[in-house]
Amino acid sequence: MKKTRVSQPSDRRAAASADREKAWLKILSAYRQPYVGRSTFELTVTLVPFILLWAGAWASMHFGFWLGMALIVPAAGFLLRLFMLQHDCGHGSFFGRRSLDDWTGRMIGVLTLTPYDYWRRAHAEHHASAGNLNERGVGDIRTLTVTEYGALTRRGRLAYRLYRHPLVMFGIGPAWLFLFKQRLPFAMMRSGALPWVSTMATNVAIAALSGLLVWAVGTVPFLMIHLPIVLLAGAAGVWLFYVQHQFEDTHWSRPPDWTFQYAAMHGASHYDLPRPLRWITGNIGMHHVHHLSSRVPFYRLPEVLRDYPELGELGRVTIRQSLGLVKLVLWDEASQRLLSFREAEAHQTATTSASSTRAR
């Protein structure tokens, strides 16, 4: 006689959790409609101030170097916000019209030094595989498990430590990414013509715009203004992306335990920023909601948390808490949490000691 499988409590909890995540998908579908007028307004109040601040920084340098430098920080903030608008275009959630979103994203990409179509494909892979230990490496920050790190050579461990060092991650990393890496379709060299067309066309447009500005203001003023703006905005963008996935209560797993809905809700954080920073970052801190339903326009994300405040506490990270996240660098599959190098080494020492004791 065929035996009927009796569900274990963990199975029932997993099924209930899956049902909850699916229910949230249905709820969030009511917020997916963008408003063309609102999107146009958001683009205007981001692009125009960026242009004015850039021009103001150049004009101010005639009266003093530091006066001009003071305007670079807010200009970088508006460039970061432009990237967030480009991000929504990539998800088709800005205007809600694919061709309009694509061409808006491509034009913004010239300012953010990000080839839109190439980036959109890589970012789609990130969304499809976030939190999946078997599909790491495209559009995300490299994260090793404790076991993988332990299997590396000494040189490999040093390279990973350097990669995860804050000065590299948030200093050298953004410069490499925006100034050099995105000039070629790395990781998509053999993925057809689109990544190449996207990167090369963006490079030509960047060169043309840069040449025009150099002709208008001079080479040195252009570099003194635009380079710091790009690097500051890039560092802020990498920091945001880091905090949104590299936090203490994040989630990583392997199929069949991995599911898109659960990874979206529990593998992305709610970076609870003050209102001005929320505005300049395009509400990207509400990342768990965004990952679960990426078609929700950024300016409608606060509506979701207003109507469903329980989502505000899920994966919540404050600015103070976020400062300590840079030490979390290795995923421990046994304890299901991120560890620092020190914690991982202490854990490995304890495990080795316990094994030696048992062997005796």
C-alpha positions as CSV (number, residue, x, y, z in Angstrom):
1,M,0.0,0.0,0.0
2,K,1.4,3.4,-1.0
3,K,2.2,5.5,2.1
4,T,1.0,9.1,2.2
5,R,3.8,11.5,3.1
6,V,3.1,13.4,6.3
7,S,4.2,17.0,6.1
8,Q,6.7,18.0,8.7
9,P,6.3,21.3,10.6
10,S,9.1,22.9,8.6
11,D,7.3,21.9,5.4
12,R,4.1,23.5,6.6
13,R,6.0,26.7,7.6
14,A,7.7,26.8,4.2
15,A,4.4,26.4,2.4
16,A,2.8,29.1,4.6
17,S,5.7,31.4,3.9
18,A,5.4,30.8,0.2
19,D,1.7,31.6,0.3
20,R,2.4,34.9,2.1
21,E,4.9,36.0,-0.5
22,K,2.5,35.2,-3.3
23,A,-0.2,37.1,-1.5
24,W,2.2,40.1,-1.4
25,L,2.8,39.9,-5.1
26,K,-1.0,40.2,-5.7
27,I,-1.2,43.1,-3.3
28,L,1.7,45.0,-4.9
29,S,0.2,44.6,-8.4
30,A,-2.2,47.4,-7.5
31,Y,0.8,49.8,-7.2
32,R,2.4,49.0,-10.6
33,Q,0.8,51.7,-12.7
34,P,3.1,54.7,-13.2
35,Y,1.7,58.2,-13.8
36,V,3.2,59.8,-16.9
37,G,2.8,63.4,-15.5
38,R,4.5,62.4,-12.2
39,S,7.3,60.7,-14.0
40,T,7.9,63.7,-16.3
41,F,7.9,65.9,-13.2
42,E,10.5,63.7,-11.4
43,L,12.7,63.7,-14.5
44,T,12.5,67.5,-14.7
45,V,13.2,68.2,-11.0
46,T,16.2,65.9,-11.2
47,L,17.8,66.8,-14.6
48,V,17.4,70.5,-14.4
49,P,19.0,71.0,-10.9
50,F,21.9,68.7,-12.0
51,I,22.6,70.9,-15.0
52,L,22.3,74.1,-13.0
53,L,24.6,72.7,-10.2
54,W,27.2,71.6,-12.7
55,A,27.1,75.0,-14.4
56,G,27.2,76.7,-11.0
57,A,30.2,74.7,-9.9
58,W,32.0,75.8,-13.1
59,A,31.0,79.5,-12.7
60,S,31.9,79.5,-8.9
61,M,35.4,78.4,-9.6
62,H,36.1,81.8,-11.0
63,F,35.5,83.2,-7.6
64,G,37.2,80.5,-5.6
65,F,38.1,76.8,-5.9
66,W,36.4,75.7,-2.7
67,L,33.2,77.6,-3.6
68,G,33.0,75.5,-6.8
69,M,33.8,72.3,-4.9
70,A,30.9,73.0,-2.5
71,L,28.4,72.5,-5.3
72,I,29.9,69.2,-6.4
73,V,28.4,67.3,-3.5
74,P,24.7,68.2,-4.3
75,A,25.4,67.7,-8.0
76,A,26.6,64.2,-7.3
77,G,23.4,63.6,-5.3
78,F,21.3,64.6,-8.4
79,L,23.5,62.4,-10.6
80,L,22.8,59.5,-8.3
81,R,19.0,60.3,-8.5
82,L,19.3,60.3,-12.3
83,F,20.7,56.8,-12.1
84,M,17.7,55.8,-10.0
85,L,15.4,57.1,-12.7
86,Q,17.4,55.1,-15.3
87,H,17.0,52.1,-13.0
88,D,13.2,52.5,-13.1
89,C,13.4,52.8,-16.9
90,G,15.2,49.5,-17.0
91,H,12.4,47.8,-15.2
92,G,9.8,49.5,-17.5
93,S,8.2,51.2,-14.5
94,F,9.1,54.8,-15.1
95,F,6.7,55.8,-17.9
96,G,5.3,52.3,-18.3
97,R,5.9,52.4,-22.1
98,R,8.8,50.2,-23.1
99,S,10.1,52.4,-26.0
100,L,9.8,55.6,-24.0
101,D,11.5,54.1,-20.9
102,D,14.3,52.6,-23.1
103,W,15.2,55.9,-24.8
104,T,14.9,57.9,-21.6
105,G,17.2,55.3,-19.9
106,R,19.7,55.5,-22.8
107,M,19.9,59.3,-22.7
108,I,20.4,59.3,-18.9
109,G,23.0,56.6,-19.3
110,V,25.2,59.1,-21.2
111,L,25.3,61.2,-18.0
112,T,25.7,58.3,-15.6
113,L,28.4,56.6,-17.8
114,T,26.2,53.5,-17.8
115,P,25.3,51.8,-21.1
116,Y,21.6,51.3,-20.6
117,D,20.8,48.1,-22.6
118,Y,23.9,46.3,-21.4
119,W,23.2,47.3,-17.8
120,R,19.5,46.4,-18.0
121,R,20.3,42.9,-19.1
122,A,22.8,42.4,-16.2
123,H,20.4,43.9,-13.7
124,A,17.6,41.6,-14.8
125,E,19.9,38.7,-14.1
126,H,20.6,40.1,-10.7
127,H,16.8,40.3,-9.9
128,A,16.2,36.8,-11.2
129,S,18.9,35.2,-9.1
130,A,19.4,37.4,-6.0
131,G,20.0,35.2,-3.0
132,N,20.6,32.1,-5.1
133,L,24.0,30.6,-4.1
134,N,24.2,28.7,-7.3
135,E,23.8,31.7,-9.6
136,R,26.1,34.4,-8.2
137,G,28.4,36.7,-10.2
138,V,26.3,38.8,-12.6
139,G,25.2,42.3,-11.5
140,D,25.9,41.7,-7.8
141,I,28.7,42.0,-5.3
142,R,30.9,38.9,-5.1
143,T,30.1,37.0,-1.9
144,L,31.8,33.7,-1.0
145,T,30.7,31.1,1.5
146,V,32.9,30.2,4.4
147,T,33.7,26.9,2.8
148,E,34.6,28.5,-0.5
149,Y,36.9,31.0,1.2
150,G,38.6,28.2,3.2
151,A,39.3,26.3,0.0
152,L,41.1,29.3,-1.6
153,T,44.9,29.5,-1.8
154,R,46.7,32.2,0.3
155,R,46.8,34.4,-2.8
156,G,43.1,33.8,-3.5
157,R,42.2,34.8,0.1
158,L,44.3,37.9,-0.1
159,A,42.6,38.9,-3.3
160,Y,39.1,38.4,-1.8
161,R,40.1,40.4,1.3
162,L,41.3,43.2,-0.9
163,Y,38.2,43.1,-3.0
164,R,36.0,43.4,0.2
165,H,38.1,46.1,1.8
166,P,36.0,49.3,2.2
167,L,38.7,51.5,0.4
168,V,38.5,49.2,-2.6
169,M,34.8,48.5,-2.5
170,F,33.7,52.1,-2.2
171,G,36.8,54.0,-3.5
172,I,38.6,52.1,-6.3
173,G,35.6,50.0,-7.2
174,P,33.2,52.7,-8.3
175,A,36.0,54.4,-10.3
176,W,36.9,51.1,-12.1
177,L,33.2,50.3,-12.7
178,F,32.0,53.6,-14.1
179,L,35.1,54.9,-15.8
180,F,36.5,51.7,-17.2
181,K,34.5,48.4,-16.8
182,Q,31.3,49.8,-18.4
183,R,33.2,50.9,-21.5
184,L,33.2,47.3,-22.7
185,P,30.4,44.6,-22.2
186,F,32.3,42.5,-19.7
187,A,30.5,39.2,-18.9
188,M,28.5,39.6,-22.1
189,M,31.2,39.5,-24.8
190,R,29.4,36.6,-26.5
191,S,25.8,37.5,-25.8
192,G,25.0,39.0,-29.2
193,A,25.2,42.4,-30.7
194,L,23.0,44.3,-28.2
195,P,25.6,44.6,-25.3
196,W,28.2,45.8,-27.8
197,V,25.9,48.3,-29.6
198,S,24.8,49.6,-26.2
199,T,28.3,50.1,-24.8
200,M,29.8,51.5,-28.0
201,A,26.9,53.9,-28.7
202,T,27.0,55.1,-25.1
203,N,30.8,55.6,-25.4
204,V,30.4,57.7,-28.5
205,A,27.7,59.8,-26.9
206,I,29.9,60.3,-23.8
207,A,32.9,61.3,-25.9
208,A,30.7,63.8,-27.9
209,L,29.2,65.4,-24.8
210,S,32.6,65.5,-23.0
211,G,34.2,67.0,-26.1
212,L,31.5,69.7,-26.2
213,L,32.0,70.5,-22.5
214,V,35.8,70.6,-22.8
215,W,35.4,73.0,-25.7
216,A,33.1,75.2,-23.7
217,V,34.8,75.2,-20.3
218,G,38.3,73.8,-20.8
219,T,39.9,70.4,-20.1
220,V,41.0,71.1,-16.5
221,P,37.7,72.7,-15.3
222,F,35.8,69.9,-16.9
223,L,37.9,67.2,-15.2
224,M,37.9,69.0,-11.9
225,I,34.1,69.3,-11.9
226,H,32.8,66.2,-13.6
227,L,35.2,63.6,-12.3
228,P,34.5,64.2,-8.6
229,I,30.8,64.3,-9.3
230,V,30.9,60.9,-11.1
231,L,33.1,59.3,-8.4
232,L,31.0,60.6,-5.5
233,A,27.8,59.5,-7.1
234,G,29.3,56.1,-8.0
235,A,30.6,55.5,-4.4
236,A,27.1,56.4,-3.0
237,G,25.5,54.0,-5.5
238,V,27.8,51.1,-4.7
239,W,27.2,51.8,-1.0
240,L,23.4,51.7,-1.4
241,F,23.6,48.4,-3.4
242,Y,25.9,46.9,-0.8
243,V,23.6,47.7,2.2
244,Q,20.6,46.5,0.3
245,H,21.9,42.9,0.1
246,Q,24.9,42.6,2.5
247,F,23.1,43.0,5.8
248,E,22.9,40.7,8.9
249,D,19.5,39.2,8.3
250,T,19.8,38.7,4.6
251,H,19.0,35.4,2.9
252,W,21.0,33.1,0.7
253,S,20.1,29.5,-0.2
254,R,20.3,26.9,-3.0
255,P,17.5,25.4,-5.0
256,P,15.1,23.8,-4.2
257,D,15.1,25.8,-1.0
258,W,15.6,29.0,-2.9
259,T,12.5,30.7,-4.2
260,F,12.3,34.1,-6.0
261,Q,9.6,35.5,-3.7
262,Y,11.2,34.5,-0.4
263,A,14.6,35.7,-1.5
264,A,13.1,39.0,-2.6
265,M,11.4,39.6,0.7
266,H,14.2,38.4,2.9
267,G,17.3,38.9,0.9
268,A,16.9,42.6,0.3
269,S,16.8,45.2,3.1
270,H,14.7,48.2,4.0
271,Y,17.4,50.9,4.3
272,D,15.4,53.3,6.4
273,L,16.8,56.7,5.4
274,P,15.8,60.2,6.5
275,R,13.3,61.8,4.1
276,P,15.7,64.0,2.2
277,L,18.0,61.0,1.5
278,R,15.0,58.9,0.6
279,W,14.1,61.5,-2.0
280,I,17.6,61.9,-3.5
281,T,18.0,58.1,-3.7
282,G,14.7,57.5,-5.3
283,N,13.3,55.4,-2.5
284,I,15.7,52.6,-3.5
285,G,16.2,51.8,0.2
286,M,12.7,50.1,0.1
287,H,14.6,47.4,-1.7
288,H,12.7,44.4,-0.5
289,V,9.4,45.7,-1.9
290,H,11.3,46.7,-5.1
291,H,12.7,43.2,-5.5
292,L,9.4,41.5,-5.0
293,S,7.7,43.7,-7.6
294,S,10.1,45.7,-9.6
295,R,7.4,47.2,-11.8
296,V,6.2,49.5,-8.9
297,P,7.5,53.0,-9.8
298,F,10.0,54.4,-7.2
299,Y,7.6,57.2,-6.3
300,R,4.9,54.8,-5.4
301,L,7.0,52.7,-3.0
302,P,6.2,55.0,0.0
303,E,2.5,54.3,-0.7
304,V,3.1,50.6,-0.1
305,L,4.8,51.2,3.2
306,R,2.1,53.7,4.2
307,D,-0.7,51.2,3.4
308,Y,1.2,48.1,4.8
309,P,3.4,49.4,7.7
310,E,4.4,45.8,8.6
311,L,6.7,45.8,5.6
312,G,8.6,48.7,7.0
313,E,10.0,46.5,9.8
314,L,11.1,43.7,7.5
315,G,14.8,43.7,6.9
316,R,15.0,47.2,8.4
317,V,18.5,48.8,8.6
318,T,19.2,52.2,9.9
319,I,22.1,54.5,8.9
320,R,23.9,53.7,12.2
321,Q,23.4,50.0,11.8
322,S,24.6,50.1,8.1
323,L,28.0,51.4,9.1
324,G,28.8,48.1,10.7
325,L,27.8,46.0,7.7
326,V,31.2,46.4,5.9
327,K,32.7,43.7,8.1
328,L,30.1,41.1,6.9
329,V,31.9,39.4,4.1
330,L,31.3,35.6,4.1
331,W,28.1,33.6,4.1
332,D,27.9,30.7,6.5
333,E,25.6,28.0,5.2
334,A,25.4,26.3,8.6
335,S,24.2,29.3,10.6
336,Q,22.5,31.0,7.7
337,R,24.1,34.4,8.3
338,L,26.9,36.6,7.1
339,L,30.1,36.6,9.1
340,S,33.2,38.8,9.3
341,F,36.6,37.3,8.5
342,R,37.3,37.2,12.2
343,E,34.1,35.3,13.0
344,A,34.7,32.9,10.2
345,E,38.3,32.2,11.3
346,A,37.1,31.7,14.9
347,H,34.4,29.3,13.8
348,Q,36.8,27.3,11.7
349,T,39.3,27.1,14.6
350,A,36.6,25.9,16.9
351,T,35.4,23.3,14.3
352,T,39.0,22.0,13.8
353,S,39.6,21.8,17.6
354,A,36.3,19.8,18.0
355,S,37.3,17.4,15.2
356,S,40.7,16.8,16.8
357,T,39.1,16.1,20.2
358,R,36.7,13.6,18.7
359,A,39.5,11.9,16.8
360,R,41.3,11.2,20.1
